[in-house]
Amino acid sequence: MASKGSKPTILIVDDDPYIRKMLAEVLGLEGYPYETATNGQEALEALDHSGPRLILLDLLMPVVDGRGVMTQLRASPEVRARHKVVLVSANDRLEAARDLEPDSMLAKPFTADQLLNVIETTSADFS
């Protein structure tokens, strides 16, 4: 658990290597610890053995998509309570995914400032 003033570990989940790299660079420059996953199955495995508090989750991915990850998280209230999820996808896909009840959403394309703002806002109540 992150202590007050420390930055939460963020799990980047996206099948696009360019987007993963860009997100990792922005987070690294801002001092956020991060991990990456290329699909939802890797993300679920990472949640089993590591401690990311915030998940940047793409919707369209191979193996297990973002909807599948959210369904699994909602199935376990204890796991869901430990992680905040920001869905990251095209705006029309985000609108169709509101039923997943993410903590926040970020429409592609986005700027580094928009990314950092949503991370700050979403993780503000970690103590």
C-alpha positions as CSV (number, residue, x, y, z in Angstrom):
1,M,0.0,0.0,0.0
2,A,1.3,3.4,-0.9
3,S,2.0,5.8,1.9
4,K,0.8,9.3,1.8
5,G,2.9,11.3,-0.6
6,S,4.3,8.3,-2.4
7,K,3.2,7.4,-5.9
8,P,1.2,4.3,-6.6
9,T,2.6,1.5,-8.8
10,I,0.8,1.6,-12.1
11,L,0.1,-1.4,-14.4
12,I,0.0,-0.5,-18.1
13,V,-2.1,-3.0,-20.0
14,D,-2.1,-2.5,-23.8
15,D,-1.2,-4.7,-26.7
16,D,0.2,-1.8,-28.7
17,P,4.0,-1.6,-28.0
18,Y,4.1,2.1,-29.1
19,I,1.4,3.0,-26.5
20,R,3.0,0.9,-23.8
21,K,6.4,2.6,-24.4
22,M,4.8,6.1,-24.5
23,L,2.9,5.5,-21.2
24,A,6.0,4.0,-19.6
25,E,8.1,7.0,-20.6
26,V,5.7,9.6,-19.2
27,L,5.2,7.6,-16.0
28,G,9.0,7.1,-15.6
29,L,9.7,10.8,-16.1
30,E,7.1,11.7,-13.4
31,G,8.6,9.1,-10.9
32,Y,5.7,6.6,-11.0
33,P,6.8,3.0,-10.6
34,Y,5.1,0.9,-13.3
35,E,4.8,-2.6,-14.8
36,T,3.5,-3.5,-18.2
37,A,1.3,-6.3,-19.6
38,T,0.5,-6.9,-23.3
39,N,-3.0,-8.5,-22.7
40,G,-5.6,-9.0,-20.0
41,Q,-4.2,-12.5,-19.0
42,E,-0.8,-11.0,-18.2
43,A,-2.5,-8.2,-16.3
44,L,-4.5,-10.7,-14.2
45,E,-1.3,-12.6,-13.5
46,A,0.5,-9.4,-12.5
47,L,-2.3,-8.6,-10.0
48,D,-1.8,-12.1,-8.5
49,H,1.9,-11.6,-7.7
50,S,2.6,-7.9,-7.5
51,G,1.1,-4.7,-6.1
52,P,0.0,-2.3,-8.7
53,R,-2.6,0.0,-7.3
54,L,-3.7,1.7,-10.5
55,I,-4.4,0.0,-13.8
56,L,-4.3,1.7,-17.2
57,L,-6.4,-0.8,-19.1
58,D,-7.0,-0.9,-22.9
59,L,-10.3,-2.4,-24.0
60,L,-9.3,-4.2,-27.2
61,M,-6.6,-6.7,-26.7
62,P,-5.9,-10.4,-27.6
63,V,-6.3,-13.3,-25.1
64,V,-8.3,-11.5,-22.5
65,D,-9.7,-8.1,-23.3
66,G,-10.3,-5.1,-21.0
67,R,-13.9,-6.2,-20.5
68,G,-12.8,-9.6,-19.3
69,V,-10.3,-8.1,-16.9
70,M,-13.0,-5.8,-15.4
71,T,-15.4,-8.8,-15.1
72,Q,-12.8,-10.7,-13.2
73,L,-12.0,-7.8,-10.9
74,R,-15.7,-7.2,-10.1
75,A,-16.0,-10.9,-9.3
76,S,-13.7,-10.4,-6.3
77,P,-14.7,-7.3,-4.1
78,E,-11.4,-7.7,-2.2
79,V,-9.3,-7.5,-5.3
80,R,-11.4,-4.7,-6.8
81,A,-11.1,-2.7,-3.6
82,R,-7.2,-2.8,-3.9
83,H,-7.1,-1.5,-7.5
84,K,-8.3,1.6,-9.3
85,V,-8.9,1.1,-13.0
86,V,-8.7,3.7,-15.8
87,L,-10.1,2.4,-19.1
88,V,-8.0,3.8,-22.0
89,S,-9.5,3.4,-25.5
90,A,-11.2,5.3,-28.3
91,N,-14.1,7.5,-27.1
92,D,-16.9,5.5,-28.7
93,R,-15.6,2.3,-27.1
94,L,-15.4,4.0,-23.7
95,E,-19.0,5.1,-24.0
96,A,-20.0,1.5,-24.6
97,A,-18.0,0.3,-21.6
98,R,-19.6,2.5,-18.9
99,D,-21.4,-0.5,-17.6
100,L,-18.0,-1.9,-16.4
101,E,-17.9,0.9,-13.8
102,P,-14.3,1.9,-14.1
103,D,-12.9,4.4,-11.7
104,S,-12.1,6.7,-14.6
105,M,-11.8,6.7,-18.4
106,L,-9.3,8.3,-20.8
107,A,-10.0,8.7,-24.5
108,K,-7.3,8.0,-27.1
109,P,-5.6,10.1,-28.3
110,F,-4.6,11.9,-25.2
111,T,-1.8,14.2,-24.0
112,A,0.7,13.5,-21.3
113,D,-1.0,16.2,-19.2
114,Q,-4.4,14.5,-19.6
115,L,-2.8,11.2,-18.6
116,L,-1.2,12.6,-15.5
117,N,-4.3,14.5,-14.5
118,V,-6.5,11.4,-14.7
119,I,-3.9,9.4,-12.7
120,E,-3.6,12.1,-10.1
121,T,-7.4,12.4,-9.8
122,T,-8.0,8.6,-9.7
123,S,-5.3,7.8,-7.2
124,A,-6.0,10.8,-4.9
125,D,-7.7,8.7,-2.2
126,F,-4.9,6.1,-1.8
127,S,-3.5,6.4,1.6
